[in-house]
Amino acid sequence: MSGLTEQLADFVAHPGRLALDDKVLATVRTGFVDTVGVMLAGRDEPVTQIVRRFVQARHSTRQDARLLLGSHRAAARDAALVNGTAGHALDYDDVGLMGHPSAVLVPALLAEGEHAHLSGATLMRAYVVGYEVWAELCGRDQDRLHLKGWHPTAVFGVVAAAAAVAATRKLDAATIRNALAIAASMAGGLTANFGSMTKPFHAGQAAANGIDAVDLAQAGMSAAGDVFEHGAGYLTALSPTGRADRATPASGLGRVLRITTMGLAVKKYPMCFATHRTLDAMLDLIRDHDLKPGRVTQVRATIGRAQASMLRNHAPVTGLEAKFSLEFAVAAALVSRKVGLAELTDAYVNRPEVRSIFGRVQIATTDTVSPAEPTLSASDRVVVETADGKMYDSGEVAGTRGDANSPVSREEMRVKFLDCVAGAPGIDGAALFEQLMRLDSIADSGTLARA
């Protein structure tokens, strides 16, 4: 019987076998719309500009794909690097599979699609290929990667991007096997870098390296034919305790698509997803009981251990740090009654009325695990105490607004998208939104955002 690496390669080599129903296509459209929106919203972020200058300093003569859908072009892998970094720069991109699949897959596929003049339908099918490979690999490890220091977006993303790009090129299984194995050796990304510019760089680097892995395999580079299941391979390296499943055949791969059940969660707040259920609960309590910052004496939040490990900044001083601070999330909710892009600035984080709330937030953890998203606890809970001795309890909050069980509406997607792309030079936001919503009917994906 063939091993896991060969099974993954065979799956990627036959994307036409996938049966994509309306639900799957709707999820993929959401991934493209949301990622392009937040990518353009992140165009001016310092990390995006640093990576863009880094790319331009290479003086590459290749002009495969556009940077941020603008007039400047670069090699496909460099466009994926810039666009992937921009797409994750605000931490406003969609969530799934313990990470951010679209922030890696969409930039890689847009660059590949523009370079090769691929149809929107081809990109959407390749997205599903990448998503399913990611799902297959991350579902084999019982231990949560965040608690081990690994960022799943970078670790799984590079292999998924290589799979998606390879699927568009219609390569044979042997070449794909090498591409996936090369990508596996490029996997990396540490949660210690959360709250810094390096975290969004993880997404861009995974997208770019995924393209590189396929290019290298096509050029003849060899790699281990058993890289995922080998005792000194990818899964063992990620889970040295031996709890990762390296033996079970991937017999269900492509037959029952995980994207139909796991889907994507669209973020309503530009903060780490680990804060979102607390924010949902906090904003509900504030609205229902008209809570004012001066009245609140304590906020007790119970979240999962993996969530707490990500929310490492208890007294942030920058907008980047604040994205990974539950104390800030609670404070911003109380002060502004919303948490949007306007709140995630250095100036806002350092407002005295915001910082004064940090010390009133107490965080407890639970070892329960959400069956839908293992990085989260089974539920979060918020209890607010006020100066008059009253207590307001959110109860157990198991779902997140915008997730697969509570998806955003088309109009909510449109509002977020238009807010994100407002001011982007040369972009007609309304027209681009409609293009992306009918991506499967576009003959050449390189025409996106072009009049």
C-alpha positions as CSV (number, residue, x, y, z in Angstrom):
1,M,0.0,0.0,0.0
2,S,1.3,3.4,-0.9
3,G,2.3,5.8,1.9
4,L,0.8,9.2,2.9
5,T,3.2,11.2,0.7
6,E,2.3,9.2,-2.4
7,Q,-1.5,9.4,-1.5
8,L,-1.3,13.2,-1.2
9,A,0.5,13.5,-4.5
10,D,-2.0,11.3,-6.3
11,F,-4.9,13.4,-4.9
12,V,-3.3,16.6,-6.1
13,A,-2.6,15.1,-9.5
14,H,-6.3,14.6,-10.1
15,P,-8.2,17.8,-9.2
16,G,-10.9,17.0,-11.7
17,R,-12.1,14.2,-9.5
18,L,-13.4,16.7,-6.9
19,A,-17.2,17.3,-6.9
20,L,-17.7,20.9,-5.9
21,D,-21.2,21.7,-5.0
22,D,-22.8,25.1,-4.4
23,K,-21.8,25.1,-0.7
24,V,-18.2,24.5,-1.5
25,L,-18.1,27.1,-4.2
26,A,-19.7,29.7,-1.9
27,T,-17.0,29.0,0.8
28,V,-14.2,29.4,-1.7
29,R,-15.7,32.6,-3.0
30,T,-15.8,33.9,0.6
31,G,-12.1,33.0,0.9
32,F,-11.2,35.0,-2.2
33,V,-13.4,38.0,-1.4
34,D,-12.2,38.3,2.2
35,T,-8.6,37.8,1.4
36,V,-8.5,40.3,-1.4
37,G,-10.3,42.8,0.8
38,V,-7.9,42.5,3.8
39,M,-4.9,42.3,1.4
40,L,-5.8,45.8,0.0
41,A,-6.6,47.0,3.5
42,G,-3.1,46.0,4.6
43,R,-1.3,47.6,1.6
44,D,0.2,50.5,3.6
45,E,1.1,48.6,6.8
46,P,4.8,48.9,7.6
47,V,5.5,45.2,7.2
48,T,3.9,45.2,3.7
49,Q,6.1,48.1,2.7
50,I,9.2,46.4,4.1
51,V,8.6,43.2,2.2
52,R,7.7,45.2,-0.9
53,R,11.0,47.1,-0.8
54,F,12.8,43.8,-0.1
55,V,11.3,42.3,-3.3
56,Q,12.0,45.4,-5.4
57,A,15.6,45.4,-4.3
58,R,16.1,42.1,-6.0
59,H,15.8,43.8,-9.4
60,S,14.1,40.8,-10.9
61,T,13.3,41.2,-14.6
62,R,10.2,39.0,-14.3
63,Q,6.8,40.7,-14.4
64,D,4.5,37.7,-13.8
65,A,1.9,39.2,-11.5
66,R,0.8,42.4,-9.9
67,L,1.6,43.6,-6.4
68,L,-1.6,44.4,-4.5
69,L,-3.6,44.4,-7.8
70,G,-1.8,47.7,-8.7
71,S,0.5,48.8,-11.6
72,H,3.8,47.3,-10.2
73,R,4.6,43.8,-11.1
74,A,7.0,41.1,-9.9
75,A,7.9,37.4,-10.3
76,A,4.9,35.3,-9.2
77,R,6.6,34.1,-6.0
78,D,7.4,37.7,-5.1
79,A,3.9,38.9,-5.7
80,A,2.6,36.0,-3.5
81,L,5.1,37.1,-0.8
82,V,4.0,40.7,-0.8
83,N,0.3,40.0,-1.2
84,G,0.3,37.2,1.4
85,T,2.0,39.4,3.9
86,A,-0.4,42.2,3.2
87,G,-3.4,39.8,3.5
88,H,-2.3,38.8,7.1
89,A,-0.9,42.2,8.2
90,L,-4.0,43.3,10.0
91,D,-5.0,39.9,11.3
92,Y,-8.4,40.5,9.8
93,D,-8.3,37.5,7.4
94,D,-10.5,34.4,7.6
95,V,-9.7,31.5,9.9
96,G,-9.9,27.7,9.6
97,L,-7.9,24.5,10.1
98,M,-6.1,26.0,13.1
99,G,-4.8,28.9,11.0
100,H,-5.4,31.2,8.1
101,P,-5.7,29.1,4.9
102,S,-6.9,31.8,2.6
103,A,-4.1,34.2,3.5
104,V,-1.7,31.7,2.0
105,L,-3.7,30.0,-0.7
106,V,-5.3,33.0,-2.4
107,P,-2.1,35.1,-2.9
108,A,-0.3,32.0,-4.3
109,L,-3.2,31.2,-6.6
110,L,-3.8,34.8,-7.8
111,A,-0.1,35.1,-8.7
112,E,-0.1,31.8,-10.5
113,G,-3.4,32.6,-12.2
114,E,-2.3,35.9,-13.5
115,H,1.0,34.5,-14.8
116,A,-0.6,31.5,-16.5
117,H,-3.9,33.2,-17.5
118,L,-5.9,30.7,-15.5
119,S,-9.6,30.8,-15.2
120,G,-11.3,31.6,-11.9
121,A,-12.8,28.2,-11.9
122,T,-9.4,26.6,-12.0
123,L,-8.2,28.7,-9.1
124,M,-11.2,27.8,-7.1
125,R,-10.7,24.1,-7.6
126,A,-7.0,24.4,-6.8
127,Y,-8.0,26.3,-3.6
128,V,-10.0,23.2,-2.5
129,V,-7.1,20.9,-3.3
130,G,-4.9,23.1,-1.0
131,Y,-7.5,23.3,1.7
132,E,-8.0,19.5,1.7
133,V,-4.2,18.8,1.9
134,W,-4.0,21.2,4.8
135,A,-6.9,19.6,6.5
136,E,-5.5,16.1,6.1
137,L,-2.2,17.0,7.6
138,C,-3.4,19.1,10.5
139,G,-6.1,16.5,11.4
140,R,-3.3,13.9,12.1
141,D,-1.8,15.7,15.1
142,Q,-3.6,15.3,18.4
143,D,-1.4,18.0,20.0
144,R,-2.2,21.7,19.4
145,L,0.6,23.2,17.4
146,H,0.3,26.6,19.0
147,L,1.2,25.2,22.4
148,K,4.4,23.7,20.9
149,G,5.4,27.1,19.4
150,W,4.4,26.3,15.8
151,H,2.2,28.7,13.7
152,P,0.0,26.4,11.6
153,T,-0.5,29.0,8.9
154,A,3.2,28.7,8.1
155,V,3.7,25.0,8.8
156,F,0.7,23.7,6.9
157,G,0.3,26.6,4.6
158,V,3.5,26.1,2.5
159,V,2.5,22.5,1.8
160,A,-1.0,23.5,0.9
161,A,0.2,26.3,-1.4
162,A,2.5,23.8,-3.2
163,A,-0.4,21.4,-3.6
164,A,-2.7,24.1,-4.9
165,V,-0.2,25.5,-7.4
166,A,0.8,22.0,-8.6
167,A,-2.9,21.2,-9.2
168,T,-3.2,24.2,-11.6
169,R,-0.1,23.1,-13.6
170,K,-1.5,19.5,-14.1
171,L,1.7,17.9,-13.1
172,D,2.3,14.2,-12.8
173,A,2.2,12.5,-9.4
174,A,6.0,12.0,-9.2
175,T,6.7,15.7,-9.7
176,I,4.0,16.6,-7.3
177,R,5.4,14.2,-4.7
178,N,8.8,16.0,-4.9
179,A,7.1,19.4,-4.7
180,L,5.2,18.5,-1.6
181,A,8.3,17.1,0.0
182,I,10.4,20.2,-0.9
183,A,7.6,22.3,0.7
184,A,7.7,20.2,3.8
185,S,11.3,21.1,4.3
186,M,10.4,24.8,4.0
187,A,7.8,24.6,6.8
188,G,8.3,26.9,9.8
189,G,6.9,29.8,11.7
190,L,6.9,30.4,15.5
191,T,4.1,31.7,17.7
192,A,6.7,33.6,19.7
193,N,6.6,36.1,16.8
194,F,2.9,36.8,17.3
195,G,2.4,40.5,17.8
196,S,5.3,41.4,15.6
197,M,5.7,42.0,11.8
198,T,7.0,38.5,11.4
199,K,3.7,36.9,12.0
200,P,2.1,38.2,8.8
201,F,5.3,37.5,7.0
202,H,4.7,33.8,7.8
203,A,1.7,33.8,5.4
204,G,3.5,35.6,2.6
205,Q,6.5,33.3,2.9
206,A,4.4,30.2,2.9
207,A,2.7,31.3,-0.3
208,A,6.0,32.2,-2.0
209,N,7.7,29.0,-0.9
210,G,4.8,27.0,-2.1
211,I,5.4,28.3,-5.6
212,D,9.2,27.9,-5.2
213,A,8.7,24.2,-4.2
214,V,6.7,23.5,-7.4
215,D,9.2,25.3,-9.6
216,L,12.1,23.4,-8.1
217,A,10.4,20.1,-8.5
218,Q,9.6,20.9,-12.1
219,A,13.3,21.8,-12.6
220,G,14.2,18.2,-11.4
221,M,15.0,18.6,-7.7
222,S,14.4,15.3,-5.9
223,A,13.0,14.9,-2.4
224,A,12.0,12.1,0.0
225,G,9.1,10.0,-1.3
226,D,7.9,9.4,2.3
227,V,8.5,12.8,3.8
228,F,5.2,13.0,5.7
229,E,5.1,9.5,7.2
230,H,8.8,8.9,7.8
231,G,9.9,8.4,11.4
232,A,12.2,11.4,10.9
233,G,9.8,13.3,8.7
234,Y,7.4,16.2,8.7
235,L,4.7,14.9,11.1
236,T,7.3,13.5,13.6
237,A,9.2,16.8,13.6
238,L,6.0,18.7,14.4
239,S,4.9,16.2,17.0
240,P,8.0,14.6,18.6
241,T,5.8,13.0,21.3
242,G,4.7,10.5,18.7
243,R,1.0,11.4,18.9
244,A,0.8,12.3,15.2
245,D,-0.8,9.7,13.0
246,R,1.6,8.7,10.3
247,A,0.1,5.3,9.5
248,T,-3.6,5.7,8.7
249,P,-4.2,5.7,4.9
250,A,-5.7,9.0,3.6
251,S,-8.5,6.9,2.0
252,G,-11.1,9.6,2.5
253,L,-9.1,12.4,0.9
254,G,-11.2,14.0,-1.8
255,R,-14.3,11.8,-1.2
256,V,-15.8,13.7,1.6
257,L,-14.5,17.3,1.4
258,R,-13.6,18.7,4.8
259,I,-14.3,22.2,3.5
260,T,-18.0,21.3,3.5
261,T,-18.0,20.8,7.3
262,M,-15.1,22.8,8.6
263,G,-15.4,25.8,6.2
264,L,-14.0,29.3,7.0
265,A,-14.7,31.8,9.7
266,V,-14.8,35.4,8.5
267,K,-13.4,37.8,11.1
268,K,-15.6,40.6,12.4
269,Y,-12.7,42.1,14.3
270,P,-9.1,42.8,13.2
271,M,-7.7,40.8,16.1
272,C,-6.4,37.4,16.9
273,F,-9.2,34.9,16.5
274,A,-8.6,33.7,20.1
275,T,-10.2,37.0,21.3
276,H,-13.4,36.8,19.1
277,R,-15.8,34.8,21.4
278,T,-14.8,37.0,24.3
279,L,-15.4,40.1,22.2
280,D,-18.8,38.8,21.0
281,A,-19.8,38.2,24.6
282,M,-18.4,41.4,25.9
283,L,-20.1,43.6,23.3
284,D,-23.4,41.8,23.9
285,L,-23.2,42.5,27.6
286,I,-22.2,46.1,27.0
287,R,-25.2,46.6,24.7
288,D,-27.7,44.7,26.8
289,H,-26.8,46.4,30.1
290,D,-25.4,49.7,29.0
291,L,-22.1,49.0,30.7
292,K,-19.8,52.0,31.0
293,P,-16.0,51.8,31.6
294,G,-16.2,53.7,34.9
295,R,-18.8,51.3,36.3
296,V,-16.8,48.1,35.6
297,T,-14.5,47.0,38.4
298,Q,-13.6,43.5,37.0
299,V,-13.9,41.4,33.9
300,R,-13.2,37.7,34.3
301,A,-12.7,35.8,31.1
302,T,-12.3,32.0,30.7
303,I,-10.6,30.9,27.5
304,G,-8.6,27.9,26.3
305,R,-5.0,27.2,27.1
306,A,-4.0,27.5,23.4
307,Q,-5.8,30.8,23.2
308,A,-4.1,32.1,26.2
309,S,-0.7,31.1,24.8
310,M,-1.4,33.3,21.8
311,L,-2.7,36.3,23.8
312,R,0.7,36.9,25.3
313,N,0.6,40.8,25.5
314,H,-1.0,41.8,28.8
315,A,-0.1,45.5,28.6
316,P,0.4,46.2,24.9
317,V,1.8,49.5,23.7
318,T,1.4,49.1,19.9
319,G,-1.4,48.2,17.6
320,L,0.4,45.1,16.6
321,E,0.8,43.9,20.2
322,A,-2.8,44.8,21.0
323,K,-4.0,42.3,18.4
324,F,-2.8,39.6,20.7
325,S,-4.1,41.0,24.0
326,L,-7.4,40.0,25.6
327,E,-7.0,42.9,28.0
328,F,-7.0,45.3,25.1
329,A,-9.9,43.6,23.5
330,V,-12.0,44.0,26.6
331,A,-10.8,47.6,27.1
332,A,-11.6,48.6,23.5
333,A,-15.0,47.1,23.7
334,L,-15.8,49.1,26.8
335,V,-14.4,52.4,25.6
336,S,-15.5,52.4,22.0
337,R,-18.3,49.7,22.0
338,K,-16.7,48.3,18.9
339,V,-13.3,46.9,17.8
340,G,-12.4,47.9,14.3
341,L,-9.4,49.1,12.4
342,A,-9.7,52.6,14.0
343,E,-9.0,51.0,17.4
344,L,-5.9,49.1,16.4
345,T,-3.6,52.0,16.3
346,D,-0.7,52.9,18.6
347,A,-2.3,56.1,19.6
348,Y,-5.6,54.4,20.6
349,V,-3.8,51.6,22.5
350,N,-2.0,54.2,24.6
351,R,-5.1,56.3,25.5
352,P,-5.3,56.5,29.3
353,E,-8.9,55.4,29.5
354,V,-8.0,52.3,27.5
355,R,-4.9,51.4,29.5
356,S,-6.7,51.9,32.8
357,I,-8.9,48.9,32.1
358,F,-6.0,46.4,31.5
359,G,-5.5,45.6,35.2
360,R,-9.2,44.9,35.7
361,V,-9.2,41.9,33.3
362,Q,-8.6,38.5,34.9
363,I,-7.9,35.5,32.6
364,A,-8.6,31.9,33.6
365,T,-8.0,28.9,31.3
366,T,-9.7,25.6,30.6
367,D,-8.3,22.5,29.0
368,T,-11.5,21.8,26.9
369,V,-11.1,21.7,23.1
370,S,-13.6,22.8,20.5
371,P,-14.4,20.0,18.0
372,A,-14.7,22.5,15.2
373,E,-11.6,24.5,15.9
374,P,-9.0,22.8,18.1
375,T,-7.1,26.1,18.8
376,L,-10.2,27.2,20.8
377,S,-11.7,25.8,24.0
378,A,-15.1,24.2,23.8
379,S,-16.5,27.5,25.0
380,D,-15.5,30.9,26.4
381,R,-17.2,32.8,29.2
382,V,-17.2,36.4,30.4
383,V,-18.3,37.7,33.8
384,V,-18.4,41.4,34.4
385,E,-18.7,42.9,37.9
386,T,-19.7,46.5,38.4
387,A,-19.1,49.0,41.2
388,D,-22.6,48.5,42.6
389,G,-21.9,44.8,43.2
390,K,-23.9,43.5,40.2
391,M,-22.6,40.7,38.0
392,Y,-23.3,40.1,34.4
393,D,-22.6,36.6,33.0
394,S,-22.4,35.8,29.3
395,G,-22.8,32.1,30.0
396,E,-20.9,29.6,27.8
397,V,-20.1,30.9,24.4
398,A,-19.4,28.1,22.0
399,G,-19.7,29.7,18.6
400,T,-18.1,32.7,16.9
401,R,-20.0,35.1,14.7
402,G,-18.9,34.6,11.2
403,D,-17.9,31.0,11.6
404,A,-19.3,28.1,9.5
405,N,-22.3,27.7,11.8
406,S,-23.1,31.4,11.8
407,P,-21.8,32.7,8.5
408,V,-21.8,36.3,7.5
409,S,-24.3,37.4,4.9
410,R,-23.5,38.6,1.4
411,E,-24.2,42.1,2.5
412,E,-22.0,41.8,5.5
413,M,-19.2,40.6,3.3
414,R,-19.8,43.5,0.9
415,V,-19.7,46.0,3.7
416,K,-16.4,44.6,5.1
417,F,-14.9,44.4,1.7
418,L,-15.7,48.0,0.7
419,D,-14.4,49.3,4.0
420,C,-11.2,47.4,3.5
421,V,-10.6,48.6,-0.1
422,A,-11.7,52.2,0.4
423,G,-8.9,54.4,-0.8
424,A,-6.9,51.7,-2.6
425,P,-5.5,53.5,-5.7
426,G,-7.1,52.5,-9.0
427,I,-9.5,50.0,-7.4
428,D,-13.3,50.2,-7.9
429,G,-14.3,48.3,-4.8
430,A,-17.9,47.7,-5.8
431,A,-16.9,46.3,-9.2
432,L,-14.1,44.2,-7.8
433,F,-16.5,42.7,-5.2
434,E,-18.9,41.6,-8.0
435,Q,-16.0,40.2,-10.0
436,L,-14.9,38.0,-7.1
437,M,-18.5,36.9,-6.3
438,R,-18.6,35.4,-9.9
439,L,-15.0,34.2,-9.9
440,D,-15.9,30.8,-11.3
441,S,-17.2,32.5,-14.5
442,I,-14.1,34.6,-15.2
443,A,-12.0,33.2,-18.1
444,D,-8.8,34.9,-17.1
445,S,-8.2,35.7,-13.5
446,G,-5.5,38.2,-14.4
447,T,-8.4,40.6,-15.5
448,L,-9.5,41.1,-11.8
449,A,-9.7,44.8,-10.8
450,R,-9.1,45.9,-14.4
451,A,-11.6,48.1,-16.2
